[in-house]
Amino acid sequence: LVLRVLEEGNRDGGVAINYLRAEQVSKDENDRVTGVLLKDQLSAEQFELQANVVINAAGVWTDELRQQLGENKVIRPLRGSHLVLPQWRLPVAYSVSFFHPKDKRPVFAFPWEGVTVVGTTDLDHKQSSRDESSISAGEVAYLLAAVNQQFPNSLISESDVIATYSGVRPVVSKHSSKQEADLSKPAKPSDEKREHVVWDNRGMVSVAGGKLTTYRLIALDVLQTAARYLNRKPEDFKSSTHFPETDHVMASAHINAPQIRRLKGRYGFGAERIVELVDRKPELADKVLTSDTIFAELVYACETQLVVHLDDLMLRRTRLGLVLPKGGEAVLTRVKA
Ligand SMILES: Cc1cc2nc3c(=O)[nH]c(=O)nc-3n(C[C@H](O)[C@H](O)[C@H](O)COP(=O)(O)OP(=O)(O)OC[C@H]3O[C@@H](n4cnc5c(N)ncnc54)[C@H](O)[C@@H]3O)c2cc1C
């Protein structure tokens, strides 16, 4: 979903750039935000960017830029982790949601990209926000306990786990609300509300919280808040269609109809380029081992999706590093080629 949104944004004239960090908010003498200082994380080169409005959608790092404007910390980083299992070890046909025996939180198992994923946890993230988040031994035990309670015959153990992954939710804490009286007793992580919040600070509009599923509503809220800096009225921004139609006929002698459907869903208009690659070089239609990904998707990612490091390709453009054993070690030679 995120990659598709980025691609559609590029098609509409936007520019998405990775490895470029907003380091410093620039202000004029009246404390009005005038832009940001950006730093290329690869070359260390810096760029001063001027803008009528800066939108700060930095997830769990939203506070870092807001604090430069003298604002208080409001984000409570809550980590969620997952186990990736071979599908044959827990062959669920669809998502199964159930309550954890220990704390009655809803947890789930679902089929995804040829594997089964079990998730998730919800706990305060105390690791440094500069490091990649990762699962703890306690979370592994918690998720295994849930699976083995729900599917007692499966006898899943740590040795079955192919990979794990974690993310940090940018939850806006109840503590940030002035009405909250007792700041010394934080709410249970799962009791924190997941709604998004938009802040308007003299030329910088920040947004955090919410859900991926509500991203369009969140974006609209942000644009309507930013309207006054752009000489526009909030009503100028309205909800529009989700993604443009890609309902044109596409066919290939080398990939079947369900695969084409998958490619269209993931890449929109980019699916045409992938089919073109396959038609030119049929071996690119091969699936990468047991995954649903075909080799042409890797070529497409390298051509158009700003792949810099191998982990961009294996973890964030495709999910091969998660769904194949040992991060996809067995296919790296062919991937490199
Ligand atoms: C474990 C887990 C499970 C979830 N499950 C669901 C679910 O089932 N359904 C659902 O709808 N949502 C779910 N969510 C929530 C969803 O993932 C988040 O709401 C969403 O990712 C938030 O998007 P965001 O763009 O605000 O922040 P993020 O996705 O965190 O993106 C922020 C981006 O800003 C970048 N950034 C940070 N600082 C800077 C800087 N200074 N300069 C430049 N870039 C910067 C970061 O690198 C990052 O790419 C889940 C989240 C987690 C962690």
The ligand as an ORCA input file, in Angstrom:
! r2SCAN-3c Opt
* xyz 0 1
  C       3.156     -3.715     14.730
  C       2.212     -2.758     14.060
  C       1.000     -3.212     13.622
  C       0.116     -2.345     12.979
  N      -1.042     -2.848     12.514
  C      -1.868     -2.054     11.795
  C      -3.049     -2.564     11.202
  O      -3.342     -3.752     11.317
  N      -3.833     -1.725     10.500
  C      -3.518     -0.422     10.340
  O      -4.257      0.284      9.668
  N      -2.408      0.105     10.894
  C      -1.579     -0.683     11.607
  N      -0.448     -0.170     12.172
  C      -0.254      1.273     12.160
  C       0.399      1.808     10.933
  O       1.544      1.053     10.591
  C       0.802      3.239     11.251
  O      -0.355      3.941     11.626
  C       1.411      3.912     10.065
  O       2.552      3.244      9.617
  C       1.787      5.327     10.449
  O       2.213      5.973      9.293
  P       3.053      7.275      9.369
  O       3.344      7.626      7.943
  O       2.389      8.264     10.236
  O       4.398      6.869     10.113
  P       5.524      5.843      9.665
  O       4.947      4.725      8.885
  O       6.293      5.537     10.892
  O       6.425      6.690      8.664
  C       7.225      7.758      9.106
  C       8.353      7.914      8.120
  O       9.062      9.109      8.402
  C      10.440      8.875      8.246
  N      11.171      9.857      9.048
  C      11.257      9.950     10.390
  N      11.976     11.006     10.772
  C      12.346     11.626      9.631
  C      13.137     12.788      9.363
  N      13.633     13.545     10.341
  N      13.353     13.114      8.072
  C      12.838     12.365      7.061
  N      12.080     11.254      7.265
  C      11.854     10.898      8.523
  C      10.628      7.451      8.716
  O      11.804      6.892      8.185
  C       9.373      6.779      8.190
  O       9.576      6.273      6.887
  C       0.460     -1.002     12.803
  C       1.703     -0.551     13.254
  C       2.571     -1.416     13.875
  C       3.910     -0.913     14.327
*
